Amino acid sequence: MTTSAIAPTQSRTAVKAFYFNTSAHLVRIARQKAGTLAEFLDALRECPEGSIFQHTFRTLQEHHFIREGFSNDFAHWVLSACNEPSLAEGLASVDVREFTSVAELRERFVEIVQNFLQRSPSAGARTAKETFYFCASDTVIIPTSFVAHTLHEFAEGLRGVSVHSIHHHFIEARLRLKLMSNDFSQWLYEDLGLTEAARQLNRIDIYTGTLEDVRKQIIRIVERALI
């Protein structure tokens, strides 16, 4: 491939620059707690949306280095404290990428626990080994020093930011955008016209590796678009 063939993508300036941000989360204990699955179901219905976010989206960031195990705090507690592996698997099967609102995500968890207790009503009153305390988090957006005007600068930014920035733009962004997408894909598509690269990013599986693995996959896709 000649230099003239690759130059347009490499040197193309985006319509708008991409500003890499990261986020910090101030965790607080909510009013809800559960010592049984019946109490857990009630708490799921009543807890603030920040609790649903904390125990699902935030779990992916807090435990990003763990390659095995369940993907949210609810599933962890149901298995370890309630010894209900089938319910735990059901809760763990919920893919946060399918949701653009916390309210819809809550409804899905409520549905799973409710259906389980309808099938196994005796499990609802059984005391758990430990209490589940619902927490919530307030998000603070923090700018970084990385800004991208071109695809090359974007790749450099991806290498330089923390995994918390990757999580902020690639996972949490769905709630902010209210789209089945992420900040990276939106920028590639809307501001650089790289439709296929944007689609490939959206297909990355966030559950089969760490956030560092996700970063590497994103960089590989971006680097292929540079060729």
KOLPA-929782 format. One record per residue: x, y, z of N, C-alpha, C, O in turn. Coordinates in steps of 0.05 Angstrom, whole numbers, padded with zeros to 5 digits. Layout:
KOLPA-929782
X	Y	Z	X	Y	Z	X	Y	Z	X	Y	Z
...
end
This chain:
KOLPA-929782
00017	-00024	00000	00000	00000	00000	00018	00025	00000	00037	00026	00015
00012	00044	-00016	00029	00067	-00019	00023	00087	00003	00002	00086	00016
00042	00106	00006	00039	00127	00026	00015	00144	00020	00000	00152	00039
00010	00150	-00005	-00013	00167	-00013	-00039	00153	-00006	-00059	00167	00000
-00040	00126	-00005	-00064	00112	00001	-00071	00113	00030	-00094	00114	00038
-00050	00114	00047	-00056	00114	00076	-00057	00142	00088	-00067	00145	00110
-00046	00161	00074	-00045	00188	00085	-00071	00200	00094	-00073	00212	00115
-00093	00197	00077	-00118	00210	00085	-00128	00203	00113	-00136	00220	00128
-00128	00177	00120	-00138	00169	00146	-00119	00178	00168	-00128	00187	00189
-00093	00176	00163	-00074	00183	00184	-00074	00213	00190	-00071	00221	00214
-00078	00229	00170	-00076	00258	00174	-00103	00272	00176	-00104	00296	00182
-00125	00257	00172	-00151	00270	00173	-00156	00282	00200	-00153	00269	00221
-00165	00307	00200	-00171	00320	00225	-00200	00317	00232	-00217	00320	00214
-00207	00310	00256	-00234	00304	00264	-00250	00330	00264	-00240	00352	00267
-00276	00327	00261	-00295	00350	00262	-00292	00363	00289	-00291	00388	00291
-00292	00347	00310	-00289	00357	00337	-00267	00340	00351	-00265	00316	00347
-00251	00353	00367	-00231	00339	00382	-00243	00320	00403	-00265	00325	00413
-00229	00298	00409	-00237	00280	00430	-00222	00287	00455	-00197	00285	00456
-00236	00294	00476	-00224	00300	00502	-00227	00276	00521	-00249	00268	00528
-00205	00264	00528	-00205	00241	00546	-00210	00251	00574	-00196	00268	00585
-00231	00239	00586	-00237	00245	00614	-00235	00219	00630	-00234	00197	00619
-00235	00222	00656	-00237	00198	00674	-00258	00206	00695	-00269	00228	00695
-00264	00188	00712	-00284	00194	00733	-00277	00182	00759	-00265	00160	00761
-00284	00196	00780	-00280	00186	00807	-00308	00182	00819	-00327	00196	00812
-00310	00162	00837	-00337	00156	00848	-00336	00157	00879	-00320	00143	00891
-00353	00173	00890	-00355	00176	00919	-00376	00157	00929	-00400	00161	00925
-00367	00136	00942	-00385	00114	00950	-00398	00121	00978	-00384	00130	00996
-00424	00116	00980	-00438	00120	01005	-00456	00096	01010	-00466	00084	00991
-00462	00090	01035	-00480	00068	01042	-00508	00078	01040	-00515	00099	01051
-00525	00063	01026	-00553	00070	01023	-00569	00059	01047	-00557	00045	01065
-00595	00064	01048	-00611	00055	01071	-00618	00026	01069	-00622	00013	01090
-00618	00015	01045	-00627	-00012	01042	-00606	-00033	01049	-00582	-00029	01044
-00614	-00055	01060	-00597	-00078	01065	-00615	-00103	01064	-00639	-00102	01066
-00602	-00126	01060	-00617	-00151	01057	-00603	-00174	01072	-00579	-00178	01069
-00619	-00188	01088	-00609	-00212	01102	-00621	-00237	01091	-00613	-00259	01098
-00641	-00234	01073	-00654	-00256	01060	-00659	-00248	01031	-00657	-00225	01024
-00666	-00268	01014	-00672	-00262	00986	-00697	-00246	00984	-00700	-00230	00965
-00716	-00251	01001	-00741	-00235	01001	-00735	-00205	01007	-00746	-00188	00993
-00718	-00201	01026	-00710	-00173	01032	-00694	-00161	01009	-00696	-00137	01003
-00678	-00178	00997	-00662	-00169	00974	-00680	-00160	00951	-00674	-00139	00938
-00701	-00174	00946	-00720	-00167	00925	-00733	-00140	00931	-00735	-00122	00913
-00742	-00136	00956	-00754	-00111	00964	-00734	-00088	00961	-00741	-00066	00952
-00709	-00093	00969	-00689	-00072	00967	-00682	-00065	00938	-00677	-00042	00932
-00682	-00085	00921	-00677	-00080	00893	-00698	-00061	00881	-00691	-00043	00865
-00723	-00064	00890	-00744	-00047	00881	-00742	-00018	00891	-00749	00001	00878
-00731	-00016	00916	-00732	00010	00930	-00706	00026	00929	-00707	00050	00933
-00684	00013	00925	-00658	00027	00927	-00655	00049	00906	-00668	00047	00884
-00639	00069	00911	-00635	00090	00890	-00621	00078	00865	-00607	00058	00867
-00625	00092	00843	-00612	00083	00818	-00582	00081	00821	-00568	00065	00808
-00571	00099	00838	-00542	00099	00843	-00532	00072	00854	-00509	00065	00849
-00549	00058	00868	-00541	00032	00879	-00540	00011	00857	-00522	-00005	00856
-00560	00012	00839	-00559	-00007	00817	-00534	-00002	00800	-00520	-00021	00792
-00528	00023	00795	-00504	00030	00780	-00479	00021	00794	-00461	00009	00782
-00477	00026	00820	-00454	00019	00836	-00448	-00011	00835	-00425	-00019	00832
-00468	-00027	00838	-00464	-00056	00841	-00463	-00071	00814	-00460	-00095	00813
-00465	-00056	00792	-00463	-00068	00765	-00442	-00055	00748	-00420	-00066	00744
-00447	-00031	00738	-00428	-00017	00722	-00402	-00012	00737	-00380	-00017	00726
-00404	-00004	00762	-00380	00002	00777	-00364	-00024	00784	-00340	-00023	00786
-00378	-00046	00787	-00365	-00071	00794	-00345	-00078	00772	-00323	-00089	00777
-00352	-00073	00747	-00335	-00079	00724	-00309	-00063	00726	-00288	-00073	00718
-00310	-00039	00737	-00285	-00024	00740	-00270	-00032	00765	-00245	-00034	00764
-00283	-00037	00787	-00270	-00044	00812	-00255	-00071	00810	-00234	-00075	00822
-00267	-00089	00795	-00256	-00117	00793	-00246	-00123	00765	-00247	-00145	00756
-00237	-00102	00751	-00230	-00105	00723	-00207	-00125	00719	-00203	-00136	00697
-00191	-00129	00740	-00167	-00146	00737	-00174	-00176	00742	-00157	-00193	00739
-00199	-00182	00749	-00207	-00210	00754	-00218	-00222	00729	-00238	-00211	00717
-00206	-00243	00720	-00215	-00255	00695	-00237	-00276	00698	-00250	-00283	00679
-00240	-00285	00723	-00261	-00306	00728	-00280	-00295	00750	-00273	-00277	00765
-00303	-00307	00751	-00322	-00299	00772	-00345	-00284	00759	-00346	-00279	00735
-00364	-00276	00777	-00388	-00262	00767	-00383	-00233	00762	-00364	-00221	00773
-00400	-00221	00746	-00395	-00194	00736	-00409	-00172	00752	-00405	-00149	00746
-00424	-00179	00773	-00436	-00158	00789	-00438	-00167	00818	-00437	-00191	00824
-00441	-00148	00836	-00441	-00154	00865	-00465	-00171	00873	-00464	-00187	00892
-00488	-00167	00860	-00512	-00182	00866	-00507	-00212	00863	-00514	-00228	00881
-00496	-00219	00841	-00491	-00248	00835	-00470	-00259	00855	-00473	-00282	00864
-00450	-00243	00862	-00430	-00253	00881	-00443	-00259	00908	-00438	-00280	00920
-00460	-00241	00918	-00473	-00245	00944	-00492	-00268	00944	-00493	-00284	00963
-00508	-00271	00923	-00527	-00293	00921	-00513	-00320	00922	-00523	-00339	00933
-00490	-00322	00909	-00475	-00347	00910	-00461	-00351	00937	-00464	-00372	00949
-00445	-00331	00946	-00429	-00335	00969	-00444	-00335	00996	-00438	-00349	01014
-00465	-00318	00997	-00480	-00315	01022	-00506	-00330	01023	-00516	-00338	01045
-00517	-00335	01000	-00543	-00349	00999	-00541	-00377	00987	-00560	-00393	00989
-00519	-00384	00975	-00514	-00410	00964	-00536	-00418	00944	-00547	-00440	00945
-00542	-00399	00926	-00562	-00404	00905	-00548	-00400	00878	-00551	-00379	00865
-00534	-00421	00868	-00518	-00417	00844	-00535	-00412	00819	-00526	-00397	00801
-00559	-00423	00817	-00575	-00419	00793	-00584	-00389	00792	-00585	-00378	00770
-00592	-00378	00814	-00600	-00350	00815	-00576	-00332	00810	-00578	-00312	00795
-00553	-00340	00821	-00529	-00324	00817	-00521	-00324	00787	-00514	-00303	00777
-00524	-00346	00774	-00518	-00347	00745	-00537	-00330	00729	-00530	-00317	00710
-00563	-00330	00738	-00582	-00314	00724	-00576	-00284	00727	-00578	-00269	00708
-00568	-00276	00751	-00561	-00248	00755	-00535	-00240	00740	-00533	-00218	00730
-00516	-00259	00740	-00491	-00254	00726	-00494	-00253	00696	-00478	-00241	00682
-00515	-00265	00686	-00520	-00266	00657	-00529	-00239	00645	-00530	-00235	00621
-00537	-00220	00663	-00546	-00194	00654	-00522	-00178	00643	-00503	-00174	00656
-00525	-00170	00618	-00504	-00156	00604	-00510	-00126	00605	-00530	-00117	00592
-00494	-00111	00619	-00500	-00082	00622	-00499	-00067	00595	-00511	-00045	00593
-00486	-00079	00575	-00485	-00066	00549	-00512	-00064	00535	-00516	-00049	00517
-00531	-00081	00545	-00557	-00081	00532	-00576	-00060	00543	-00599	-00057	00535
-00566	-00044	00562	-00583	-00025	00575	-00573	00004	00573	-00549	00009	00575
-00591	00022	00567	-00584	00050	00565	-00597	00067	00587	-00595	00091	00587
-00610	00053	00606	-00621	00067	00629	-00619	00048	00653	-00622	00024	00651
-00613	00060	00676	-00611	00044	00701	-00638	00033	00709	-00640	00011	00720
-00660	00047	00703	-00687	00038	00709	-00693	00011	00695	-00704	-00007	00707
-00685	00009	00670	-00689	-00016	00655	-00672	-00038	00666	-00681	-00061	00668
-00648	-00032	00674	-00630	-00051	00686	-00641	-00062	00712	-00640	-00086	00718
-00652	-00044	00729	-00664	-00052	00754	-00687	-00071	00749	-00690	-00092	00762
-00704	-00065	00730	-00727	-00082	00723	-00719	-00110	00716	-00732	-00130	00723
-00696	-00112	00702	-00687	-00139	00694	-00678	-00155	00719	-00684	-00179	00720
-00663	-00142	00737	-00655	-00156	00761	-00679	-00164	00778	-00680	-00187	00789
-00698	-00146	00781	-00722	-00152	00797	-00737	-00176	00784	-00746	-00194	00799
-00739	-00176	00758	-00753	-00198	00744	-00739	-00225	00750	-00753	-00245	00755
-00713	-00225	00749	-00698	-00250	00753	-00702	-00261	00781	-00708	-00285	00785
-00699	-00243	00802	-00703	-00252	00829	-00732	-00260	00835	-00737	-00279	00849
-00750	-00244	00825	-00779	-00250	00829	-00786	-00277	00817	-00800	-00292	00830
-00778	-00283	00793	-00784	-00309	00780	-00771	-00332	00796	-00784	-00353	00799
-00747	-00327	00806	-00734	-00349	00822	-00750	-00355	00847	-00754	-00378	00854
-00758	-00334	00861	-00773	-00338	00886	-00801	-00349	00881	-00812	-00363	00899
-00812	-00344	00858	-00838	-00357	00852	-00834	-00387	00848	-00852	-00403	00855
-00811	-00395	00837	-00805	-00423	00833	-00796	-00436	00859	-00801	-00460	00863
-00782	-00421	00875	-00771	-00432	00900	-00778	-00414	00924	-00761	-00400	00934
-00804	-00413	00932	-00812	-00395	00952	-00799	-00398	00980	-00796	-00379	00994
-00790	-00423	00986	-00777	-00427	01012	-00750	-00413	01014	-00741	-00408	01036
-00738	-00408	00991	-00712	-00395	00991	-00713	-00366	01000	-00693	-00355	01009
-00736	-00354	00998	-00739	-00326	01004	-00734	-00319	01033	-00724	-00297	01039
-00741	-00337	01051	-00739	-00331	01080	-00713	-00341	01092	-00708	-00336	01116
-00697	-00356	01077	-00673	-00367	01088	-00653	-00345	01094	-00647	-00328	01077
-00641	-00346	01118	-00622	-00325	01126	-00595	-00328	01112	-00584	-00350	01112
-00586	-00307	01100	-00560	-00308	01087	-00537	-00309	01107	-00540	-00301	01130
-00514	-00318	01098	-00490	-00320	01115	-00481	-00292	01123	-00469	-00288	01145
-00485	-00273	01106	-00478	-00245	01113	-00497	-00226	01099	-00509	-00233	01079
-00501	-00203	01111	-00520	-00183	01101	-00508	-00169	01076	-00484	-00163	01075
-00526	-00163	01057	-00518	-00147	01034	-00525	-00118	01040	-00549	-00112	01044
-00506	-00101	01040	-00510	-00072	01044	-00509	-00058	01017	-00489	-00058	01004
-00531	-00045	01010	-00532	-00030	00985	-00516	-00004	00988	-00519	00010	01007
-00499	00000	00969	-00484	00025	00968	-00492	00041	00942	-00504	00030	00924
-00485	00065	00942	-00490	00082	00918	-00465	00099	00914	-00448	00101	00932
-00463	00110	00890	-00439	00127	00885	-00447	00152	00870	-00464	00152	00853
-00433	00173	00877	-00436	00199	00862	-00411	00202	00844	-00388	00198	00854
-00415	00208	00819	-00394	00209	00800	-00383	00238	00796	-00398	00257	00794
-00357	00240	00796	-00343	00265	00791	-00326	00262	00766	-00309	00245	00765
-00332	00278	00745	-00317	00276	00720	-00291	00292	00723	-00291	00315	00731
-00269	00280	00715	-00243	00293	00717	-00229	00293	00689	-00226	00271	00677
-00222	00316	00679	-00208	00317	00653	-00180	00307	00655	-00167	00309	00676
-00170	00295	00633	-00142	00287	00632	-00127	00306	00613	-00139	00325	00602
-00101	00302	00610	-00085	00319	00593	-00086	00309	00564	-00073	00322	00546
-00100	00288	00558	-00100	00276	00531	-00123	00287	00514	-00146	00286	00522
-00116	00297	00491	-00136	00307	00471	-00128	00296	00444	-00104	00296	00437
-00147	00288	00428	-00142	00277	00402	-00156	00293	00380	-00180	00297	00382
-00141	00302	00360	-00152	00315	00337	-00151	00297	00312	-00165	00301	00293
-00133	00277	00314	-00130	00258	00292	-00131	00229	00303	-00130	00225	00328
-00132	00210	00285	-00134	00182	00294	-00108	00174	00308	-00108	00158	00327
-00085	00184	00298	-00059	00178	00311	-00059	00188	00339	-00050	00174	00357
-00068	00213	00344	-00069	00224	00371	-00088	00208	00388	-00084	00206	00412
-00109	00198	00376	-00129	00182	00391	-00116	00157	00401	-00120	00149	00424
-00100	00144	00384	-00087	00119	00392	-00067	00125	00415	-00065	00109	00434
-00053	00147	00413	-00034	00155	00434	-00049	00160	00460	-00040	00152	00482
-00072	00173	00459	-00088	00178	00483	-00097	00152	00495	-00097	00149	00520
-00106	00133	00479	-00115	00107	00489	-00093	00093	00504	-00098	00079	00525
-00068	00096	00495	-00045	00083	00508	-00039	00097	00535	-00029	00085	00554
-00044	00123	00536	-00034	00139	00559	-00053	00141	00582	-00045	00145	00605
-00080	00140	00577	-00099	00144	00598	-00100	00119	00616	-00091	00097	00609
-00112	00122	00640	-00116	00100	00658	-00139	00082	00649	-00155	00090	00632
-00141	00058	00661	-00164	00041	00655	-00190	00053	00665	-00211	00046	00655
-00188	00071	00684	-00213	00085	00693	-00224	00102	00672	-00249	00105	00669
-00207	00114	00655	-00216	00130	00633	-00229	00112	00612	-00249	00119	00599
-00217	00089	00607	-00228	00069	00588	-00256	00062	00597	-00275	00061	00581
-00259	00056	00623	-00285	00048	00633	-00305	00071	00630	-00328	00067	00622
-00297	00095	00636	-00314	00119	00634	-00325	00122	00606	-00349	00127	00602
-00307	00121	00586	-00316	00126	00558	-00328	00102	00544	-00344	00105	00526
-00320	00078	00553	-00328	00054	00537	-00351	00040	00550	-00367	00027	00535
-00355	00041	00576	-00376	00026	00589	-00397	00045	00601	-00421	00042	00594
-00389	00063	00618	-00409	00081	00630	-00422	00099	00610	-00444	00109	00615
-00409	00104	00587	-00420	00123	00568	-00447	00115	00557	-00463	00133	00549
-00454	00090	00558	-00480	00081	00547	-00503	00095	00562	-00523	00102	00550
-00500	00098	00588	-00521	00111	00604	-00522	00141	00597	-00544	00153	00596
-00499	00153	00592	-00498	00181	00586	-00509	00187	00558	-00523	00206	00554
-00501	00170	00539	-00510	00174	00511	-00538	00164	00506	-00551	00173	00488
-00548	00146	00524	-00574	00133	00519	-00574	00119	00492	-00595	00117	00479
-00551	00108	00485	-00548	00093	00460	-00534	00067	00465	-00519	00064	00485
-00538	00048	00447	-00523	00022	00449	-00495	00026	00437	-00488	00012	00418
-00481	00045	00448	-00455	00052	00437	-00437	00062	00460	-00443	00059	00483
-00415	00075	00452	-00396	00086	00471	-00383	00111	00460	-00385	00117	00436
-00369	00126	00477	-00357	00152	00468	-00337	00148	00445	-00337	00163	00427
-00321	00126	00447	-00301	00122	00427	-00313	00117	00399	-00306	00129	00379
-00333	00098	00399	-00346	00092	00373	-00361	00116	00362	-00360	00121	00338
-00374	00131	00379	-00388	00155	00370	-00369	00175	00357	-00376	00187	00336
-00346	00179	00369	-00327	00198	00357	-00316	00188	00331	-00314	00203	00312
-00308	00162	00330	-00298	00151	00305	-00318	00153	00282	-00311	00159	00260
-00343	00149	00289	-00364	00149	00269	-00372	00177	00261	-00373	00184	00237
-00378	00194	00281	-00389	00221	00275	-00368	00241	00266	-00373	00258	00249
-00344	00239	00278	-00324	00260	00274	-00301	00252	00255	-00287	00270	00245
-00298	00226	00250	-00277	00217	00231	-00288	00201	00208	-00274	00195	00189
-00314	00194	00210	-00326	00179	00189	-00317	00150	00186	-00319	00138	00165
-00306	00139	00208	-00295	00111	00207	-00317	00092	00218	-00316	00083	00241
-00336	00086	00201	-00359	00070	00209	-00352	00042	00217	-00361	00033	00238
-00335	00029	00202	-00328	00001	00208	-00312	-00002	00234	-00317	-00020	00250
-00294	00016	00238	-00278	00016	00264	-00297	00020	00287	-00294	00008	00308
-00316	00038	00284	-00336	00043	00305	-00352	00018	00311	-00357	00012	00335
-00360	00004	00291	-00375	-00021	00295	-00359	-00042	00309	-00368	-00056	00326
-00334	-00044	00301	-00316	-00064	00313	-00312	-00059	00342	-00312	-00078	00358
-00309	-00034	00350	-00307	-00027	00378	-00331	-00036	00394	-00329	-00046	00416
-00354	-00031	00382	-00379	-00038	00396	-00382	-00069	00400	-00397	-00077	00418
-00368	-00084	00384	-00370	-00113	00387	-00350	-00125	00407	-00351	-00149	00411
-00334	-00109	00419	-00314	-00119	00438	-00329	-00130	00463	-00347	-00117	00474
-00321	-00154	00471	-00334	-00167	00495	-00320	-00157	00520	-00296	-00163	00524
-00334	-00143	00537	-00322	-00132	00561	-00321	-00152	00584	-00310	-00146	00605
-00333	-00176	00580	-00335	-00196	00602	-00314	-00218	00601	-00311	-00233	00620
-00299	-00220	00579	-00281	-00242	00576	-00252	-00234	00582	-00234	-00251	00579
-00247	-00210	00591	-00221	-00202	00598	-00221	-00178	00617	-00243	-00170	00626
-00198	-00167	00622	-00196	-00144	00640	-00200	-00119	00624	-00201	-00119	00599
-00201	-00096	00638	-00203	-00070	00624	-00177	-00065	00608	-00177	-00052	00588
-00155	-00076	00618	-00130	-00073	00603	-00131	-00088	00577	-00122	-00079	00556
-00144	-00112	00578	-00149	-00127	00553	-00166	-00112	00534	-00162	-00111	00510
-00187	-00099	00545	-00205	-00083	00528	-00190	-00060	00515	-00194	-00054	00492
-00173	-00047	00531	-00157	-00025	00520	-00141	-00035	00496	-00140	-00022	00475
-00127	-00058	00499	-00110	-00069	00478	-00127	-00075	00452	-00118	-00070	00430
-00151	-00086	00456	-00168	-00091	00433	-00176	-00066	00419	-00177	-00065	00394
-00183	-00045	00434	-00190	-00020	00422	-00167	-00008	00406	-00170	00001	00384
-00143	-00009	00418	-00119	00001	00404	-00114	-00014	00378	-00107	-00002	00358
-00117	-00041	00379	-00113	-00057	00355	-00132	-00048	00332	-00124	-00046	00309
-00157	-00044	00339	-00177	-00035	00319	-00169	-00008	00308	-00171	-00004	00284
-00162	00010	00325	-00154	00037	00317	-00129	00036	00299	-00128	00051	00279
-00110	00020	00307	-00085	00018	00291	-00091	00006	00264	-00078	00014	00244
-00109	-00013	00262	-00116	-00024	00236	-00129	-00003	00218	-00125	-00002	00194
-00145	00015	00231	-00157	00037	00215	-00137	00057	00205	-00142	00072	00186
-00113	00058	00217	-00092	00076	00208	-00078	00065	00183	-00064	00081	00169
-00081	00040	00178	-00066	00028	00155	-00081	00033	00129	-00072	00024	00108
end
